[in-house]
Amino acid sequence: MASAADSWTAGGVVDVQLAHARGFGLRGAVWATGFRSQELGGESGRVRWARWAVGVGPSYQRAAGDVLLSVFAQLAMGQIFVAGDGFDRTYSDWSADIGARAGIDVGLARRGLSPVLGVGAVVWPGSQQALAIGVPATAELPAVDMFVSLGLRWNPGSPR
């Protein structure tokens, strides 16, 4: 996953989609990112944060030859955890956030397990800032998380 702060981190996602072999369906997901960090006020220290979220929304999939294309959009409810790093005393906090996730997956159109590649983004429209006591600078946490995923899809029937 990547963010507007240009910091990449590993993450994980579990997507469950209930849909006709071709057409509209419902998709739910749970995902989380590893910690990312950003400097806070020069030599003062860094702020670290991670997010986890759940999402649900419509999906659409269609087979074109041997390729299965799936697009989705989700309403997301998440939680962000923020902590200090490199300060004499560090504190941590968390807050809830609402956003939207959308993406596209491309995989093989066959029965059983097949590889799938996905791209997309999560937009968090609320403003999230990190600050440290005694440090005048604040850090604006990214409002967009972009993702690239590689995984496995299980198709119980042929999507053709």
Phi and psi in degrees as GROMACS dihedral restraints (atoms count N, CA, C in turn):
[ dihedral_restraints ]
;  ai    aj    ak    al  type     phi  dphi    fc
    3     4     5     6     1  -132.3    20    10
    4     5     6     7     1   162.8    20    10
    6     7     8     9     1  -133.3    20    10
    7     8     9    10     1   175.9    20    10
    9    10    11    12     1   -63.6    20    10
   10    11    12    13     1   -19.2    20    10
   12    13    14    15     1   -82.7    20    10
   13    14    15    16     1     7.4    20    10
   15    16    17    18     1    60.6    20    10
   16    17    18    19     1    31.4    20    10
   18    19    20    21     1  -112.7    20    10
   19    20    21    22     1   125.7    20    10
   21    22    23    24     1   -94.9    20    10
   22    23    24    25     1   147.2    20    10
   24    25    26    27     1  -152.4    20    10
   25    26    27    28     1   158.2    20    10
   27    28    29    30     1   -75.9    20    10
   28    29    30    31     1   156.3    20    10
   30    31    32    33     1  -154.3    20    10
   31    32    33    34     1   179.9    20    10
   33    34    35    36     1  -145.1    20    10
   34    35    36    37     1   150.8    20    10
   36    37    38    39     1  -146.5    20    10
   37    38    39    40     1   144.0    20    10
   39    40    41    42     1  -123.1    20    10
   40    41    42    43     1   116.7    20    10
   42    43    44    45     1  -109.2    20    10
   43    44    45    46     1   137.8    20    10
   45    46    47    48     1  -126.0    20    10
   46    47    48    49     1   125.4    20    10
   48    49    50    51     1  -125.0    20    10
   49    50    51    52     1   128.2    20    10
   51    52    53    54     1  -109.8    20    10
   52    53    54    55     1   113.2    20    10
   54    55    56    57     1  -155.2    20    10
   55    56    57    58     1   160.1    20    10
   57    58    59    60     1   -65.8    20    10
   58    59    60    61     1   161.0    20    10
   60    61    62    63     1   -55.8    20    10
   61    62    63    64     1   -35.0    20    10
   63    64    65    66     1  -134.3    20    10
   64    65    66    67     1   121.7    20    10
   66    67    68    69     1   133.0    20    10
   67    68    69    70     1  -158.8    20    10
   69    70    71    72     1   -82.4    20    10
   70    71    72    73     1   154.4    20    10
   72    73    74    75     1  -159.6    20    10
   73    74    75    76     1  -167.9    20    10
   75    76    77    78     1  -123.8    20    10
   76    77    78    79     1   135.5    20    10
   78    79    80    81     1  -128.3    20    10
   79    80    81    82     1   133.9    20    10
   81    82    83    84     1  -123.2    20    10
   82    83    84    85     1   153.3    20    10
   84    85    86    87     1  -150.1    20    10
   85    86    87    88     1   152.6    20    10
   87    88    89    90     1  -128.0    20    10
   88    89    90    91     1   129.2    20    10
   90    91    92    93     1  -145.0    20    10
   91    92    93    94     1   161.1    20    10
   93    94    95    96     1  -150.4    20    10
   94    95    96    97     1   153.8    20    10
   96    97    98    99     1  -115.0    20    10
   97    98    99   100     1   156.8    20    10
   99   100   101   102     1   -76.0    20    10
  100   101   102   103     1   176.1    20    10
  102   103   104   105     1   -71.3    20    10
  103   104   105   106     1   139.2    20    10
  105   106   107   108     1  -118.1    20    10
  106   107   108   109     1   161.2    20    10
  108   109   110   111     1  -141.8    20    10
  109   110   111   112     1   161.1    20    10
  111   112   113   114     1  -151.4    20    10
  112   113   114   115     1   142.8    20    10
  114   115   116   117     1   -64.3    20    10
  115   116   117   118     1   147.0    20    10
  117   118   119   120     1  -128.2    20    10
  118   119   120   121     1    98.0    20    10
  120   121   122   123     1    73.8    20    10
  121   122   123   124     1    53.1    20    10
  123   124   125   126     1    69.5    20    10
  124   125   126   127     1  -114.3    20    10
  126   127   128   129     1   -91.3    20    10
  127   128   129   130     1     8.5    20    10
  129   130   131   132     1   -68.9    20    10
  130   131   132   133     1   -41.2    20    10
  132   133   134   135     1   153.4    20    10
  133   134   135   136     1  -167.6    20    10
  135   136   137   138     1  -128.8    20    10
  136   137   138   139     1   158.7    20    10
  138   139   140   141     1  -109.9    20    10
  139   140   141   142     1   137.2    20    10
  141   142   143   144     1  -118.1    20    10
  142   143   144   145     1   143.3    20    10
  144   145   146   147     1  -147.8    20    10
  145   146   147   148     1   156.6    20    10
  147   148   149   150     1  -146.8    20    10
  148   149   150   151     1   153.3    20    10
  150   151   152   153     1  -126.7    20    10
  151   152   153   154     1   149.9    20    10
  153   154   155   156     1  -135.3    20    10
  154   155   156   157     1   154.0    20    10
  156   157   158   159     1  -158.8    20    10
  157   158   159   160     1   165.2    20    10
  159   160   161   162     1  -126.1    20    10
  160   161   162   163     1   148.7    20    10
  162   163   164   165     1  -145.5    20    10
  163   164   165   166     1   153.8    20    10
  165   166   167   168     1  -147.9    20    10
  166   167   168   169     1   144.4    20    10
  168   169   170   171     1   174.3    20    10
  169   170   171   172     1  -177.6    20    10
  171   172   173   174     1   -75.7    20    10
  172   173   174   175     1   156.0    20    10
  174   175   176   177     1  -140.6    20    10
  175   176   177   178     1   162.4    20    10
  177   178   179   180     1  -143.8    20    10
  178   179   180   181     1   133.0    20    10
  180   181   182   183     1  -133.0    20    10
  181   182   183   184     1   151.8    20    10
  183   184   185   186     1  -152.7    20    10
  184   185   186   187     1   137.3    20    10
  186   187   188   189     1   -93.6    20    10
  187   188   189   190     1   138.1    20    10
  189   190   191   192     1  -130.3    20    10
  190   191   192   193     1    96.4    20    10
  192   193   194   195     1    69.2    20    10
  193   194   195   196     1  -126.6    20    10
  195   196   197   198     1   -90.6    20    10
  196   197   198   199     1     5.4    20    10
  198   199   200   201     1  -109.0    20    10
  199   200   201   202     1   134.4    20    10
  201   202   203   204     1  -109.8    20    10
  202   203   204   205     1   120.5    20    10
  204   205   206   207     1  -106.9    20    10
  205   206   207   208     1   131.5    20    10
  207   208   209   210     1  -132.7    20    10
  208   209   210   211     1   129.1    20    10
  210   211   212   213     1  -118.1    20    10
  211   212   213   214     1   151.8    20    10
  213   214   215   216     1  -152.6    20    10
  214   215   216   217     1   158.2    20    10
  216   217   218   219     1  -139.8    20    10
  217   218   219   220     1   140.6    20    10
  219   220   221   222     1  -140.3    20    10
  220   221   222   223     1   145.4    20    10
  222   223   224   225     1   -84.0    20    10
  223   224   225   226     1   130.0    20    10
  225   226   227   228     1  -116.7    20    10
  226   227   228   229     1   138.8    20    10
  228   229   230   231     1  -120.6    20    10
  229   230   231   232     1   122.8    20    10
  231   232   233   234     1  -132.9    20    10
  232   233   234   235     1   174.6    20    10
  234   235   236   237     1  -135.1    20    10
  235   236   237   238     1   132.9    20    10
  237   238   239   240     1  -111.6    20    10
  238   239   240   241     1   135.0    20    10
  240   241   242   243     1  -111.2    20    10
  241   242   243   244     1   129.0    20    10
  243   244   245   246     1  -125.9    20    10
  244   245   246   247     1   138.9    20    10
  246   247   248   249     1  -147.0    20    10
  247   248   249   250     1   156.7    20    10
  249   250   251   252     1   -86.9    20    10
  250   251   252   253     1   158.1    20    10
  252   253   254   255     1  -147.2    20    10
  253   254   255   256     1   125.0    20    10
  255   256   257   258     1    91.0    20    10
  256   257   258   259     1     9.9    20    10
  258   259   260   261     1   -97.7    20    10
  259   260   261   262     1   162.5    20    10
  261   262   263   264     1   -59.4    20    10
  262   263   264   265     1   -45.4    20    10
  264   265   266   267     1  -126.5    20    10
  265   266   267   268     1   135.9    20    10
  267   268   269   270     1  -116.4    20    10
  268   269   270   271     1   148.0    20    10
  270   271   272   273     1  -125.3    20    10
  271   272   273   274     1   162.2    20    10
  273   274   275   276     1  -136.6    20    10
  274   275   276   277     1   160.3    20    10
  276   277   278   279     1  -155.9    20    10
  277   278   279   280     1   164.6    20    10
  279   280   281   282     1  -143.1    20    10
  280   281   282   283     1   157.1    20    10
  282   283   284   285     1  -151.6    20    10
  283   284   285   286     1   155.5    20    10
  285   286   287   288     1   -86.8    20    10
  286   287   288   289     1   154.6    20    10
  288   289   290   291     1  -148.6    20    10
  289   290   291   292     1   151.5    20    10
  291   292   293   294     1  -118.7    20    10
  292   293   294   295     1   137.3    20    10
  294   295   296   297     1  -151.7    20    10
  295   296   297   298     1  -163.8    20    10
  297   298   299   300     1  -139.3    20    10
  298   299   300   301     1   139.1    20    10
  300   301   302   303     1  -121.4    20    10
  301   302   303   304     1   138.2    20    10
  303   304   305   306     1  -144.9    20    10
  304   305   306   307     1   150.7    20    10
  306   307   308   309     1  -171.2    20    10
  307   308   309   310     1  -177.7    20    10
  309   310   311   312     1  -140.1    20    10
  310   311   312   313     1   137.8    20    10
  312   313   314   315     1  -120.0    20    10
  313   314   315   316     1   144.0    20    10
  315   316   317   318     1  -129.2    20    10
  316   317   318   319     1   127.1    20    10
  318   319   320   321     1  -146.5    20    10
  319   320   321   322     1  -170.3    20    10
  321   322   323   324     1   -89.1    20    10
  322   323   324   325     1   140.3    20    10
  324   325   326   327     1   -90.8    20    10
  325   326   327   328     1    78.8    20    10
  327   328   329   330     1  -149.0    20    10
  328   329   330   331     1   162.4    20    10
  330   331   332   333     1   -74.2    20    10
  331   332   333   334     1   145.1    20    10
  333   334   335   336     1    92.1    20    10
  334   335   336   337     1  -156.7    20    10
  336   337   338   339     1   -80.3    20    10
  337   338   339   340     1   136.7    20    10
  339   340   341   342     1  -149.4    20    10
  340   341   342   343     1   152.5    20    10
  342   343   344   345     1   -70.2    20    10
  343   344   345   346     1   151.2    20    10
  345   346   347   348     1  -141.5    20    10
  346   347   348   349     1   140.8    20    10
  348   349   350   351     1  -118.8    20    10
  349   350   351   352     1   133.2    20    10
  351   352   353   354     1  -133.2    20    10
  352   353   354   355     1   154.0    20    10
  354   355   356   357     1  -139.6    20    10
  355   356   357   358     1   155.0    20    10
  357   358   359   360     1   173.0    20    10
  358   359   360   361     1  -166.6    20    10
  360   361   362   363     1  -152.1    20    10
  361   362   363   364     1   155.3    20    10
  363   364   365   366     1  -121.5    20    10
  364   365   366   367     1   128.7    20    10
  366   367   368   369     1  -108.4    20    10
  367   368   369   370     1   127.6    20    10
  369   370   371   372     1  -114.0    20    10
  370   371   372   373     1    95.7    20    10
  372   373   374   375     1   -70.5    20    10
  373   374   375   376     1   -20.9    20    10
  375   376   377   378     1   -72.7    20    10
  376   377   378   379     1   149.4    20    10
  378   379   380   381     1   -83.1    20    10
  379   380   381   382     1   129.4    20    10
  381   382   383   384     1  -123.1    20    10
  382   383   384   385     1   120.8    20    10
  384   385   386   387     1  -124.0    20    10
  385   386   387   388     1   145.2    20    10
  387   388   389   390     1  -111.9    20    10
  388   389   390   391     1   140.7    20    10
  390   391   392   393     1  -140.8    20    10
  391   392   393   394     1   161.7    20    10
  393   394   395   396     1  -126.4    20    10
  394   395   396   397     1   141.0    20    10
  396   397   398   399     1   -64.4    20    10
  397   398   399   400     1   127.5    20    10
  399   400   401   402     1    85.4    20    10
  400   401   402   403     1     0.8    20    10
  402   403   404   405     1  -116.0    20    10
  403   404   405   406     1   121.4    20    10
  405   406   407   408     1   -70.0    20    10
  406   407   408   409     1   -23.2    20    10
  408   409   410   411     1   -80.5    20    10
  409   410   411   412     1   149.3    20    10
  411   412   413   414     1  -122.7    20    10
  412   413   414   415     1   162.1    20    10
  414   415   416   417     1  -118.0    20    10
  415   416   417   418     1   125.2    20    10
  417   418   419   420     1   -83.7    20    10
  418   419   420   421     1   117.3    20    10
  420   421   422   423     1   -77.0    20    10
  421   422   423   424     1   147.8    20    10
  423   424   425   426     1   -62.3    20    10
  424   425   426   427     1   141.5    20    10
  426   427   428   429     1   -95.0    20    10
  427   428   429   430     1    -5.7    20    10
  429   430   431   432     1  -131.5    20    10
  430   431   432   433     1   128.7    20    10
  432   433   434   435     1  -113.1    20    10
  433   434   435   436     1   124.9    20    10
  435   436   437   438     1  -104.3    20    10
  436   437   438   439     1   147.8    20    10
  438   439   440   441     1  -137.2    20    10
  439   440   441   442     1   150.4    20    10
  441   442   443   444     1  -128.3    20    10
  442   443   444   445     1   128.3    20    10
  444   445   446   447     1  -129.8    20    10
  445   446   447   448     1   151.2    20    10
  447   448   449   450     1  -133.9    20    10
  448   449   450   451     1   127.3    20    10
  450   451   452   453     1  -159.7    20    10
  451   452   453   454     1  -160.2    20    10
  453   454   455   456     1  -122.2    20    10
  454   455   456   457     1   141.8    20    10
  456   457   458   459     1  -118.4    20    10
  457   458   459   460     1   138.8    20    10
  459   460   461   462     1  -110.0    20    10
  460   461   462   463     1   118.8    20    10
  462   463   464   465     1  -108.5    20    10
  463   464   465   466     1   115.3    20    10
  465   466   467   468     1   -71.3    20    10
  466   467   468   469     1   -24.2    20    10
  468   469   470   471     1  -134.4    20    10
  469   470   471   472     1   167.3    20    10
  471   472   473   474     1   -73.6    20    10
  472   473   474   475     1   126.4    20    10
  474   475   476   477     1   -79.4    20    10
  475   476   477   478     1     5.6    20    10
